[in-house]
Amino acid sequence: MPRTGGLVMPATKRRFSSKLKLKVVLEMLAGEKSPAQIAKAYGVHPNSVMLWKRTLLERGAAIFEGDAGPTNDRRVAELEQLLGKKEVEIALLKNFLGRSE
């Protein structure tokens, strides 16, 4: 670890992908290996494995809430409306500048 003025600087925090976290937690939930064995296999700290499991159990239900369809439809409608406004603005500017297509 680098030293600065007598202080020991912590190592850079490692980041793990959400896919890896899910894979680790699912393996843990299968119950075939201990959290320590799984952590060692994936090169993560056992506390991280437990934290990811707790997070999945607490927030996992949110995955199934609502339907993504209407949200996407609403966003498309908003973008179409914005596009229409921009087309009107362009037409007004062209008219103002005396240009026509």
C-alpha positions as CSV (number, residue, x, y, z in Angstrom):
1,M,0.0,0.0,0.0
2,P,1.3,3.5,-0.7
3,R,2.4,5.6,2.2
4,T,1.7,9.3,2.6
5,G,3.1,11.2,5.5
6,G,3.1,8.2,7.8
7,L,-0.5,7.3,6.8
8,V,-1.3,4.1,5.0
9,M,-3.6,4.8,2.1
10,P,-6.2,2.1,1.4
11,A,-6.2,0.2,-1.8
12,T,-8.4,1.3,-4.6
13,K,-12.0,0.0,-4.1
14,R,-12.8,-2.8,-6.4
15,R,-16.1,-2.7,-8.3
16,F,-17.9,-5.9,-9.3
17,S,-20.6,-6.1,-12.0
18,S,-24.2,-6.7,-11.1
19,K,-24.1,-10.0,-13.1
20,L,-21.2,-11.3,-11.0
21,K,-23.0,-10.2,-7.8
22,L,-26.1,-12.0,-8.8
23,K,-24.2,-15.1,-9.8
24,V,-22.4,-15.1,-6.4
25,V,-25.6,-14.7,-4.5
26,L,-27.5,-17.4,-6.4
27,E,-24.6,-19.8,-5.8
28,M,-24.8,-18.9,-2.1
29,L,-28.6,-19.4,-2.0
30,A,-28.1,-22.9,-3.6
31,G,-26.4,-23.8,-0.3
32,E,-23.8,-26.1,-1.8
33,K,-20.9,-24.0,-0.6
34,S,-20.2,-21.8,2.4
35,P,-20.0,-18.0,1.9
36,A,-16.3,-18.2,2.6
37,Q,-15.8,-20.8,-0.2
38,I,-17.8,-18.8,-2.6
39,A,-15.9,-15.6,-1.7
40,K,-12.6,-17.3,-2.2
41,A,-13.7,-18.8,-5.6
42,Y,-14.7,-15.3,-6.9
43,G,-11.9,-13.3,-5.2
44,V,-14.3,-11.3,-3.1
45,H,-14.6,-10.7,0.7
46,P,-17.1,-12.9,2.5
47,N,-18.7,-9.8,4.0
48,S,-19.4,-8.6,0.4
49,V,-21.1,-11.9,-0.3
50,M,-23.4,-11.5,2.7
51,L,-24.1,-7.9,1.9
52,W,-25.1,-8.7,-1.7
53,K,-27.4,-11.5,-0.4
54,R,-29.1,-9.1,2.0
55,T,-29.5,-6.5,-0.7
56,L,-31.1,-9.0,-3.1
57,L,-33.5,-10.2,-0.4
58,E,-34.4,-6.7,0.6
59,R,-34.8,-5.2,-2.9
60,G,-35.4,-8.2,-5.1
61,A,-39.2,-7.7,-5.1
62,A,-38.7,-4.4,-6.9
63,I,-37.6,-6.3,-10.0
64,F,-41.2,-7.6,-10.4
65,E,-43.0,-4.4,-9.6
66,G,-44.9,-2.6,-12.4
67,D,-44.7,-3.3,-16.0
68,A,-41.9,-1.9,-18.2
69,G,-44.3,-1.6,-21.2
70,P,-46.3,1.5,-20.2
71,T,-43.1,3.3,-19.0
72,N,-41.5,2.7,-22.4
73,D,-44.7,3.8,-24.2
74,R,-44.9,6.9,-22.1
75,R,-41.3,7.8,-22.9
76,V,-41.8,7.3,-26.6
77,A,-44.9,9.5,-26.5
78,E,-42.8,12.2,-24.7
79,L,-40.1,12.0,-27.3
80,E,-42.6,12.2,-30.1
81,Q,-44.1,15.3,-28.6
82,L,-40.7,16.9,-28.2
83,L,-39.9,16.0,-31.8
84,G,-43.1,17.6,-33.0
85,K,-42.3,20.8,-31.0
86,K,-38.8,20.9,-32.6
87,E,-40.3,20.5,-36.1
88,V,-42.6,23.5,-35.4
89,E,-39.7,25.6,-34.2
90,I,-37.6,24.7,-37.3
91,A,-40.5,25.6,-39.6
92,L,-41.0,28.9,-37.8
93,L,-37.3,29.8,-38.0
94,K,-37.2,28.9,-41.7
95,N,-40.3,31.1,-42.2
96,F,-38.7,33.9,-40.2
97,L,-35.5,33.7,-42.2
98,G,-37.5,33.7,-45.5
99,R,-36.5,30.2,-46.5
100,S,-38.8,27.5,-47.8
101,E,-38.2,24.0,-48.8
